[in-house]
């Protein structure tokens, strides 16, 4: 009954919108507007307004509970009728510039957007991509996929470049991941994330086994700027969404909304017929050259899994994956966007969507949400070609601060994109299987790891999990390759019967040549679902080769490395460190400061006096100094106290592969509420776990937490004292 009433409520609201500023006639649309803070009654209503309002609110503040909206008087009356509280925010533009100014003064470059030194301009993005091709000619190339509207119709404009990443020396047919970004020009975070992902794959190709096998056996295609004409306008601070087609509304808000212009279910609800609207759909389906370029590129690289019958059920074995990166709303979306009916592959799309949302902490949901959209990129990919299509809505603002981008969006979404690259071979099937965590290999050849079948977001429903049933490894060839010999791994406790299992086994190196090899590891659950592959390097030493080993200690973003290598019959003569962010060193015990918080793969290669080498690789987790005290594994803090309404914050820094995180409060008097959140301080509206219990005995558990900082908040529902906080993980 509750769901039915909610649907009827939003249906009535949609009818109200037709008579308000959100979809009013042209005269009403041209009324004067002012910036306001619209304090929302709940998050669901806020997301509804974000998706349906014209023009789209440029920012949401979850901590304080308001949207920034450029509103007419009718808009304000409509919002008030929905339960919003209105305050003027006429200084919004100055506030946005002032917030960006401190970082800009310190680090601004001509290659970046004014006030936002973490976001490259269109030209600098393309230059960076070309530099990547120059640095890694066997891994990267640039493809001209078409022209922007201005280049096709006037002077100026841009080529629509795609950065293609794959090992060119391996020429077999490869599954493809295609990513588009910045199709909506003002969404600053989108293109930088795609570019950072490209750097992660290419810069760590030699040192990270997952990057290596992905580029050896898959292809990653990135259209870094799908709307460069519009982006150029937005770089100047304009809230520009559309392309720059001046045939439409030339003197107000030119252009068409490219993400309402695609040739699948074009022209329905959720797209405007009024040329000056931000969601104007274009004169006809695929009317814009940018849209045509994306569609043609999809058809060129992807197989047609629909067999010429759009919108049908696709085989579980179908390969290929498409992601369109947008901002904002902290959502992971999948087809359909124009109906609440599930897509034919809706269950599989939901499974992968929940997997993505596990990594970035967003809400996974079908794209229709509370309001329909038509003519969109992901609906086209799935509906026209049968390709699993997704939209990531990053962050909380179009003009997102660099601090939020670097400390939350980047570390949360890079693992999601890496997972996408892993499962592009079978995106409808592989995400149902277990993940491999904490993969390591000691000098005796013993493989250890944890297989976990529970890594799905539960923010919008719960994904079923099964017990681990098997695990295996292969050497040098992946498990899907014809003729590959797989070797069984075993449960550490002797039996596979849990959703999280330690696995182990000894790699048989008989017949392997001296040097570097790759070990592929995967696991299967009780429903016969094989999960994504994870890999590591195996170095078969020559007789008398050295042993590489190192330790490290991290303090905020700075890590002190200490070489612990040895050579039984000689001496170490040189060292080569790779820190996982492109930086290197030849010192014995180097110190390195990372530019951003996150998880990095550090590698030490040592060479002895006989010219023989050995390698040691470790995951490094660093976090920025934000003043929040760190609590370590197994530590208990006692005597905690706070006045009513106050917060106490701590954080735990989890290494890559950490499992079974448990955070508990207990003891004392009063009423303390426990909150946790990955990547940032929890608030009353934004958290990953909140037990909702009376008293002070509360626990948050996560069988497979993300590496990095998990923040712990203890809020005084009423004044408390004598409370204990305990953290543990494996």
C-alpha positions in Angstrom: 0.0 0.0 0.0 2.8 2.4 0.9 4.5 1.9 -2.6 1.2 2.3 -4.4 0.5 5.5 -2.5 4.0 6.9 -3.2 3.5 6.2 -6.9 0.1 8.0 -6.9 1.7 10.9 -5.0 4.5 11.4 -7.6 2.0 11.0 -10.5 0.0 13.8 -9.0 3.1 15.8 -8.5 4.0 15.3 -12.2 0.6 16.8 -13.1 1.3 19.7 -10.9 4.6 20.3 -12.6 2.9 20.7 -15.9 1.3 23.9 -14.6 4.3 25.3 -12.8 7.7 26.8 -13.6 9.2 23.3 -14.2 7.3 22.9 -17.5 5.4 26.2 -18.0 4.7 28.0 -21.2 7.4 30.2 -22.9 6.3 33.4 -21.2 6.5 31.9 -17.8 9.9 30.3 -18.6 11.3 33.8 -19.3 10.2 35.2 -15.9 13.0 36.6 -13.7 14.8 34.0 -11.6 16.8 34.1 -8.4 19.0 31.5 -6.7 17.5 29.9 -3.6 18.3 27.3 -1.0 15.4 24.9 -1.1 15.5 22.8 2.1 14.0 19.4 1.3 11.7 17.3 3.5 13.5 14.0 2.5 16.1 12.7 0.1 13.6 11.0 -2.2 11.8 14.2 -2.9 15.1 16.0 -3.4 16.2 13.4 -6.0 12.8 13.7 -7.7 13.2 17.4 -8.1 16.8 17.1 -9.4 15.6 14.7 -12.1 12.5 16.7 -13.1 13.1 20.4 -12.5 13.8 22.8 -15.3 16.5 24.1 -15.1 18.2 21.4 -13.2 19.4 22.4 -9.7 23.1 22.9 -9.9 23.9 21.5 -6.4 22.7 19.5 -3.5 24.0 19.8 0.1 23.1 16.6 1.9 24.7 17.6 5.2 22.5 20.7 5.5 19.6 19.3 3.6 19.1 21.8 0.7 19.1 22.1 -3.1 20.4 25.2 -4.9 17.8 26.2 -7.5 17.5 29.0 -10.0 13.8 29.6 -9.5 10.9 31.8 -10.5 8.2 32.8 -8.1 6.0 30.0 -9.4 8.8 27.5 -8.9 9.1 28.6 -5.3 5.4 28.2 -4.8 5.5 24.7 -6.3 8.5 23.7 -4.1 6.7 25.0 -1.0 3.7 22.9 -1.9 6.0 19.8 -1.9 7.2 20.7 1.6 10.4 22.6 0.8 11.5 25.6 2.9 12.8 28.4 0.8 15.7 30.8 1.6 17.3 33.3 -0.8 20.8 32.4 -2.1 21.5 35.3 -4.4 25.2 35.1 -3.6 25.5 31.5 -5.1 27.7 32.3 -8.0 30.1 34.4 -5.8 30.0 31.7 -3.2 30.9 29.1 -5.7 33.9 31.2 -6.9 35.0 32.0 -3.4 34.9 28.3 -2.4 37.2 27.5 -5.3 39.6 30.5 -4.8 42.0 29.2 -2.2 43.0 26.1 -4.1 43.0 28.0 -7.4 45.5 30.6 -6.0 47.8 27.8 -5.0 47.8 25.5 -8.0 46.0 27.1 -10.9 47.4 26.3 -14.4 46.5 27.6 -17.8 45.6 24.0 -18.7 42.8 23.9 -16.1 39.4 25.4 -15.5 39.6 28.7 -13.6 39.1 28.1 -9.9 39.3 24.3 -10.4 42.9 23.2 -10.8 41.9 19.5 -10.8 39.9 19.8 -14.0 41.7 20.1 -17.3 40.3 22.1 -20.2 39.2 20.4 -23.4 42.5 21.2 -25.1 44.6 20.0 -22.2 42.5 16.8 -21.9 43.2 16.0 -25.6 46.9 17.0 -25.1 47.2 14.6 -22.1 45.6 11.8 -24.1 48.1 12.4 -26.9 51.0 12.3 -24.4 49.7 9.0 -23.3 49.8 7.7 -26.8 53.4 9.0 -27.1 54.4 7.4 -23.8 52.7 4.1 -24.4 52.5 3.6 -28.2 51.8 -0.2 -27.9 48.9 0.5 -25.5 47.1 3.7 -26.6 45.9 5.3 -29.7 43.5 8.1 -30.6 40.6 7.6 -33.0 38.7 10.5 -34.6 35.0 9.5 -34.1 33.4 12.6 -35.7 33.0 16.4 -35.4 31.2 18.6 -33.0 28.3 20.8 -34.2 30.5 23.9 -34.4 33.2 22.2 -36.4 30.7 20.8 -38.8 28.7 24.0 -39.2 30.8 27.0 -38.3 34.4 28.0 -37.7 36.1 26.4 -34.7 34.7 23.4 -32.9 36.4 20.1 -32.1 37.0 16.6 -33.2 35.3 13.9 -31.1 38.3 11.9 -30.1 38.2 8.4 -28.5 41.2 7.2 -26.5 41.5 3.5 -27.2 43.6 1.4 -24.7 44.7 -2.2 -25.4 47.9 -4.2 -25.9 48.2 -3.9 -29.7 50.6 -6.9 -29.9 47.8 -9.2 -28.8 45.4 -9.2 -31.8 42.7 -11.6 -30.7 39.0 -10.6 -30.6 38.6 -8.7 -27.4 35.6 -7.6 -25.3 35.1 -3.9 -25.1 34.3 -1.3 -22.5 33.1 2.0 -23.9 33.0 5.1 -21.7 31.6 8.5 -22.6 31.9 11.6 -20.4 31.0 15.2 -20.3 28.1 14.8 -22.7 26.5 17.4 -20.4 29.0 20.2 -20.5 28.7 21.7 -17.0 29.3 18.3 -15.2 33.0 19.1 -14.3 34.0 15.8 -12.6 33.1 13.5 -15.5 35.9 13.9 -18.0 38.7 14.1 -15.4 37.5 10.7 -13.9 37.6 9.1 -17.3 41.1 10.5 -18.0 42.3 9.4 -14.5 41.1 5.8 -15.3 43.1 5.8 -18.5 46.2 6.9 -16.6 45.6 4.2 -14.0 45.5 1.4 -16.6 48.5 2.7 -18.6 50.7 4.0 -15.8 50.4 0.7 -13.8 50.6 -1.7 -16.8 54.1 -2.9 -15.9 53.5 -3.1 -12.1 49.8 -4.1 -11.6 48.7 -7.5 -12.8 45.0 -6.5 -13.2 45.9 -3.5 -15.4 48.1 -5.8 -17.4 45.6 -8.5 -18.1 42.8 -6.1 -18.8 44.7 -4.3 -21.5 46.2 -7.6 -22.8 42.8 -9.3 -23.2 40.2 -6.5 -23.3 39.8 -3.1 -24.9 38.9 0.2 -23.1 37.5 3.0 -25.3 37.0 6.5 -23.7 35.3 9.5 -25.4 36.7 12.0 -22.9 34.6 14.9 -24.2 31.4 13.9 -25.9 30.3 17.5 -26.1 33.4 19.7 -26.4 31.6 22.7 -27.8 29.4 22.9 -24.8 32.2 22.1 -22.4 34.1 25.1 -23.7 31.2 27.3 -22.7 30.9 25.7 -19.2 34.7 26.2 -18.6 33.9 29.9 -18.3 31.5 29.2 -15.5 28.3 29.1 -17.5 25.8 26.4 -16.3 25.8 25.0 -19.8 24.2 21.5 -20.4 23.5 21.2 -24.1 25.7 21.2 -27.2 26.2 24.6 -29.0 23.8 24.2 -31.9 22.8 27.8 -32.4 20.0 26.8 -34.7 18.1 26.3 -31.5 17.3 29.2 -29.1 20.3 31.1 -30.3 19.9 34.1 -28.1 19.1 32.4 -24.8 20.2 28.8 -24.2 21.4 27.4 -27.5 21.7 23.7 -28.3 20.0 20.3 -27.8 20.3 18.0 -24.8 22.4 15.3 -26.3 21.2 12.8 -23.7 17.6 13.2 -25.0 18.6 13.0 -28.6 19.5 9.3 -29.1 17.7 7.2 -31.6 15.9 4.8 -29.3 12.5 5.7 -27.8 13.2 9.3 -28.8 10.6 12.0 -28.2 8.6 10.7 -25.3 8.1 12.1 -21.8 11.1 13.5 -19.9 12.4 15.4 -22.9 11.2 18.9 -23.9 10.0 20.1 -27.3 10.8 23.7 -26.3 14.1 24.7 -27.9 15.3 26.9 -24.9 14.8 24.2 -22.3 17.8 22.4 -20.9 16.2 19.0 -21.9 15.3 20.0 -25.5 15.4 16.8 -27.4 16.5 18.1 -30.8 14.6 18.5 -34.1 14.5 14.8 -34.7 16.2 11.6 -33.4 20.0 11.7 -33.6 19.8 15.2 -35.1 23.1 16.3 -33.6 26.5 15.3 -34.9 27.7 14.5 -31.4 24.9 12.0 -31.0 25.6 10.5 -34.4 29.2 10.1 -33.6 28.5 8.2 -30.4 25.9 5.9 -32.0 28.2 5.2 -35.0 31.1 4.4 -32.7 29.0 2.0 -30.7 27.9 0.2 -33.9 31.5 0.0 -35.1 32.9 -1.6 -32.0 30.1 -3.6 -30.5 28.3 -6.7 -31.8 24.6 -6.4 -32.3 23.3 -8.8 -29.7 19.6 -8.0 -30.5 19.9 -9.4 -34.0 18.1 -6.5 -35.6 15.2 -6.7 -33.1 15.7 -3.7 -30.7 14.8 -4.1 -27.0 14.8 -7.9 -26.8 16.2 -10.3 -24.3 20.0 -10.7 -24.6 22.0 -13.8 -24.0 23.8 -14.1 -20.7 27.0 -14.7 -22.7 26.8 -11.4 -24.6 30.0 -9.3 -24.3 30.5 -5.5 -24.2 29.7 -2.8 -21.6 28.9 0.9 -21.9 29.0 3.6 -19.2 28.0 7.2 -19.6 29.5 9.3 -16.8 27.4 12.2 -15.6 27.0 14.3 -12.5 25.3 14.7 -10.1 23.0 12.7 -7.7 25.2 9.8 -6.4 23.3 7.3 -8.5 24.1 4.2 -10.6 21.4 3.9 -13.3 20.5 1.3 -15.9 17.7 0.8 -18.5 14.9 1.5 -18.9 14.6 5.3 -18.5 11.1 5.7 -20.0 9.1 3.0 -18.2 9.0 1.5 -14.8 8.8 -2.0 -16.5 12.0 -3.9 -16.0 14.2 -4.4 -19.1 14.3 -8.0 -20.5 17.7 -8.4 -18.8 16.6 -6.3 -15.8 17.7 -8.7 -13.2 21.3 -9.0 -14.6 21.5 -5.2 -15.1 20.4 -4.7 -11.5 23.1 -7.2 -10.2 25.9 -5.3 -12.0 24.4 -2.0 -10.9 24.5 -3.0 -7.3 28.0 -4.2 -7.7 29.1 -0.8 -9.1 27.2 0.9 -6.2 29.1 -1.2 -3.7 32.4 0.4 -4.9 31.2 4.1 -5.1 28.6 4.0 -2.3 25.9 5.4 -4.6 22.2 4.4 -4.8 21.6 1.8 -7.6 18.2 2.0 -9.4 16.5 1.7 -12.8 17.0 4.9 -14.7 13.3 5.8 -14.7 13.6 6.5 -11.0 10.7 8.7 -10.1 10.6 10.4 -13.5 10.9 9.2 -17.1 13.6 10.1 -19.6 13.8 9.3 -23.3 16.4 9.3 -26.0 19.3 8.5 -23.6 22.7 7.0 -24.2 22.3 3.9 -22.0 18.8 3.0 -23.3 20.3 3.3 -26.8 23.2 1.0 -26.0 21.0 -1.7 -24.5 17.8 -1.2 -26.6 19.5 -0.9 -30.0 22.5 -3.2 -29.6 21.8 -5.3 -26.5 24.9 -3.9 -24.7 24.7 -3.6 -21.0 24.4 0.2 -20.5 24.8 2.3 -17.4 24.9 5.9 -16.2 27.0 7.0 -13.2 25.8 10.2 -11.6 28.9 11.5 -9.7 28.9 13.6 -6.6 26.6 16.4 -5.4 27.2 19.3 -7.7 27.8 20.2 -11.4 30.7 22.5 -10.3 32.1 20.0 -7.7 34.9 21.2 -5.5 38.3 19.7 -6.2 38.5 18.5 -2.6 35.3 16.4 -3.0 36.4 15.1 -6.4 39.9 14.1 -5.3 39.0 12.7 -1.8 35.6 11.1 -2.5 34.6 10.8 -6.2 38.0 9.6 -7.6 38.8 6.9 -5.0 35.2 5.7 -5.0 34.7 5.4 -8.7 38.0 4.3 -10.0 37.5 0.8 -8.5 34.0 0.7 -10.0 35.5 1.4 -13.5 38.2 -1.1 -13.0 35.6 -3.7 -12.1 33.7 -2.7 -15.3 36.8 -3.4 -17.4 37.2 -6.8 -15.7 33.6 -8.0 -16.5 33.2 -6.5 -20.0 33.6 -10.1 -21.3 30.3 -11.2 -19.7 28.6 -8.3 -17.9 25.2 -10.1 -17.7 26.8 -13.2 -16.0 30.1 -12.5 -14.2 28.8 -9.9 -11.6 26.7 -12.6 -10.0 29.9 -14.5 -9.0 32.3 -14.0 -6.1 35.2 -11.4 -5.9 38.8 -12.2 -5.1 40.3 -10.1 -2.3 43.6 -9.9 -0.5 45.4 -11.9 -3.2 49.0 -12.6 -2.4 51.8 -15.0 -3.2 54.7 -15.7 -1.0 58.2 -16.8 -1.9 57.3 -20.5 -1.5 54.7 -20.2 -4.2 51.7 -20.3 -1.8 48.6 -18.4 -3.0 46.3 -17.0 -0.4 43.1 -14.9 -1.0 39.6 -14.4 0.2 36.6 -15.2 -2.0 33.5 -13.1 -1.2 30.0 -13.3 -2.7 28.5 -10.4 -0.8 29.9 -7.2 -2.4 26.7 -5.5 -3.5 25.1 -2.3 -2.4 22.0 -2.7 -0.2 21.0 0.9 -0.6 18.0 -0.1 -2.8 17.1 -3.7 -2.2 19.3 -6.7 -1.3 21.2 -9.0 -3.7 21.1 -12.7 -3.0 24.5 -14.2 -2.0 25.6 -17.8 -2.1 28.2 -19.9 -0.5 31.6 -20.2 -2.2 31.8 -23.5 -4.0 35.2 -23.6 -5.7 38.2 -21.6 -6.6 41.0 -22.0 -9.2 44.1 -20.5 -10.7 45.7 -20.6 -14.1 49.2 -19.5 -15.2 50.0 -17.1 -18.0 46.7 -17.7 -19.9 43.3 -16.6 -18.5 40.6 -19.2 -17.6 38.4 -18.5 -20.6 41.2 -19.2 -23.2 40.9 -22.4 -25.1 43.2 -25.1 -23.8 44.0 -23.4 -20.5 44.7 -25.8 -17.6 43.1 -24.8 -14.4 44.4 -25.8 -10.9 42.1 -26.0 -7.9 42.5 -23.9 -4.8 41.2 -25.0 -1.5 39.2 -23.6 1.4 41.5 -22.5 4.2 39.2 -24.1 6.8 38.8 -27.2 4.8 35.3 -26.8 3.4 33.5 -24.4 1.1 30.3 -23.5 2.9 30.3 -19.7 3.5 29.7 -16.6 1.5 33.2 -15.4 2.5 36.0 -18.0 2.3 39.7 -18.0 2.7 41.3 -19.9 -0.2 44.9 -21.2 -0.6 47.1 -23.4 -2.7 50.6 -23.9 -3.9 51.4 -22.8 -7.5 53.1 -25.5 -9.5 56.0 -23.9 -11.2 57.3 -27.0 -12.8 58.5 -26.3 -16.3 58.2 -22.5 -16.0 61.0 -20.4 -17.3 62.8 -18.0 -15.0 61.3 -14.6 -15.0 57.8 -13.0 -14.7 54.6 -15.0 -15.1 51.0 -14.1 -14.4 48.6 -16.0 -12.1 44.9 -15.6 -12.7 42.5 -16.5 -9.8 38.8 -16.7 -9.7 36.0 -18.3 -7.6 32.6 -19.8 -8.1 29.5 -19.7 -5.9 26.9 -22.4 -5.2 24.8 -21.2 -8.1 27.6 -22.0 -10.5 28.5 -18.3 -11.1 32.2 -17.7 -11.8 33.2 -14.3 -10.6 35.6 -11.7 -11.9 39.3 -12.6 -12.4 42.0 -11.1 -10.2 45.7 -11.6 -11.0 49.1 -11.2 -9.6 52.7 -11.6 -10.9 54.8 -14.6 -10.1 58.5 -14.3 -10.5 60.4 -17.6 -11.0 63.8 -16.9 -9.8 67.0 -18.0 -11.4 69.3 -20.0 -9.1 71.0 -17.6 -6.7 68.6 -14.7 -7.4 67.9 -12.2 -4.6 64.8 -12.0 -2.5 62.8 -8.8 -2.8 60.9 -7.5 0.3 60.0 -4.2 1.8 58.0 -2.6 4.6 56.2 0.8 4.7 54.6 3.2 7.2 52.0 5.7 6.1 51.4 9.1 7.7 48.5 10.9 5.9 49.6 11.1 2.2 53.3 10.4 3.0 54.8 6.9 3.1 58.2 5.9 4.3 59.4 2.8 2.5 62.2 0.5 3.9 64.0 -2.1 1.7 64.2 -5.5 3.4 65.6 -7.4 0.4 68.4 -9.9 0.7 70.8 -12.0 -1.4 72.1 -15.3 0.0 75.2 -15.5 -2.3 75.9 -11.9 -3.2 74.7 -8.3 -2.7 71.9 -6.0 -3.8 73.4 -3.5 -6.3 70.3 -1.5 -7.4 66.7 -0.8 -6.5 63.8 0.4 -8.7 60.7 1.6 -6.9 57.4 2.3 -8.6 54.9 3.9 -6.2 51.7 3.2 -8.3 51.0 6.8 -9.2 53.6 7.2 -11.9 56.4 8.3 -9.6 59.6 6.2 -9.2 62.8 6.1 -7.1 66.2 4.3 -6.9 66.9 5.1 -3.3 67.3 2.3 -0.7 64.6 3.7 1.7 62.7 6.3 -0.1 59.9 8.6 1.2 57.0 9.4 -1.2 54.1 11.8 -0.8 51.0 10.9 -2.9 48.9 13.7 -4.5 45.6 12.2 -3.4 44.1 9.7 -1.0 43.5 6.2 -2.3 44.9 2.7 -2.7 48.1 2.3 -4.7 50.2 -0.6 -5.9 53.9 -0.1 -4.9 56.5 -2.3 -6.4 60.2 -2.8 -5.6 62.5 -4.5 -8.1 66.0 -5.3 -6.8 69.0 -6.4 -8.9 72.0 -8.2 -7.4 75.7 -8.3 -8.4 75.1 -11.2 -10.8 72.4 -9.2 -12.7 69.6 -11.3 -11.3 66.3 -9.6 -10.2 63.4 -10.1 -7.9 60.2 -8.2 -7.3 58.0 -7.4 -4.3 54.6 -5.8 -4.7 52.3 -4.4 -2.0 49.1 -2.4 -1.7 49.4 1.0 -0.1 46.5 2.9 1.4 46.9 6.7 2.1 44.5 9.3 3.3 44.6 13.0 3.6 45.0 14.7 7.0 41.6 15.9 7.7 42.0 16.2 11.4 40.0 13.1 12.2 41.8 10.7 14.6 42.7 7.2 13.3 41.6 4.1 15.2 43.7 1.0 14.4 42.8 -2.6 14.0 41.9 -4.2 17.3 42.0 -1.0 19.2 39.4 0.0 21.8 38.8 3.6 22.9 37.1 4.1 26.2 35.5 6.9 28.2 34.0 8.7 25.2 31.5 11.4 26.0 29.5 14.1 24.1 26.7 16.6 24.8 23.3 16.2 23.2 23.4 16.8 19.4 27.2 16.7 19.2 29.4 14.3 17.1 32.6 12.4 17.8 34.5 11.3 14.7 37.2 8.7 14.1 38.3 6.8 11.0 39.9 3.4 10.3 42.3 3.1 7.3 41.7 -0.2 5.6 44.3 -1.9 3.4 43.3 -3.5 0.1 41.7 -6.8 0.7 40.6 -6.1 4.3 37.6 -8.3 5.2 35.0 -8.6 8.0 35.2 -5.1 9.3 33.4 -4.7 12.6 32.8 -1.4 14.4 31.0 -1.4 17.8 30.1 0.9 20.6 29.2 -0.2 24.1 29.0 0.7 27.8 28.4 4.0 29.4 25.3 6.0 30.1 23.0 8.2 27.9 22.2 7.4 24.2 24.9 7.3 21.6 24.0 6.6 17.9 26.6 4.9 15.7 27.1 5.9 12.0 29.7 4.8 9.5 30.5 6.0 6.0 33.2 5.2 3.4 35.3 8.1 2.2 33.8 10.9 4.3 32.2 11.8 7.6 28.7 10.4 8.1 25.8 12.7 8.7 22.2 12.1 9.7 21.2 11.9 6.1 24.3 10.3 4.5 25.7 7.1 6.0 26.5 3.5 5.0 25.4 2.0 8.4 23.2 3.2 11.2 21.8 0.5 13.5 18.9 2.5 14.9 18.9 1.1 18.4 18.2 2.6 21.8 21.1 2.8 24.2 24.8 2.4 23.5 25.2 -1.1 22.2 25.4 -0.8 18.5 27.5 -2.6 15.8 28.1 -2.0 12.1 29.6 -4.9 10.1 30.9 -5.2 6.5 32.2 -8.5 5.2 34.1 -6.9 2.3 34.8 -3.2 2.9 36.5 -1.0 0.3 40.1 -0.1 0.9 40.7 3.4 2.2 39.1 5.5 5.0 35.9 4.4 6.7 34.7 7.2 8.9 32.9 6.5 12.2 30.5 9.0 13.7 29.0 8.8 17.2 26.2 11.3 17.6 24.7 12.1 21.0 20.9 11.5 20.6 21.1 12.4 24.3 24.2 13.3 26.3 26.4 10.2 26.8 29.6 9.4 28.7 31.7 6.3 29.4 31.2 4.9 25.9 33.7 2.5 24.3 34.5 2.2 20.6 36.1 -0.9 19.1 37.3 -1.6 15.6 38.5 -4.9 14.1 39.0 -6.4 10.7 40.8 -9.3 9.1 
